[in-house]
Amino acid sequence: MMARVLIFFVCLVSFAAQASPNILVMGDSLSAAYGVPKAQGWVSLLQQRLSAQSFPHQVINASISGETTEGGLRRLPQALDRAKPAVVLIELGANDGLRVQSLEQMRENLTSMIALSSQAGARVVLFEMRIPPNYGARYSEAFQASFSQVAAHTDVPLVPFFLAPIATDPSLFQDDGIHPTAAAQPRMLDVVWPVLEPLLGSASR
């Protein structure tokens, strides 16, 4: 009898673990914790905050340094199949802009990623990205506007540029002047959290 109870308990725990909703992060170096310990990146800090606030969600970080929207779109179907996420965070586009790629194509890629995620039953959050003004005011402004345009067209929430709170403090960037330090990561998460939290749902606590 005791053995049966033990087996039932193990199966129950296993089922609960499998049933935990997943959050899939599709990002570039800003989400891949480039140049800082993984445990100190904002994505890892997100997992810590979820656990601390009794959310059951598990964060799966599929971010790759140097990733573009084209690469993210190509990898997304397999990532969705594996993670079966409840929420997908899309933090891509910066590398498209830095390479002066087609903004129309970038918008199409982001729109397709959102559509695929929605079809898989996930809620989607899009991140606004920016590029330095030395790429030309016309291109830089059109680039930034692309994210709000895609968010409005697809009716998904938009995280405002999460480097904005640290942009004027050089001490919060690594020597390359592009990637944030470990000290900057909590402030990046603080920009993401107010947009993400309403999607998690009190019922999942």
Summary of the structure (lengths in Angstrom):
residues: 205
radius of gyration: 18.4
end to end distance: 32.5
largest distance: 73.9
contacts: 639
relative contact order: 0.15
helix: 58%
strand: 12%
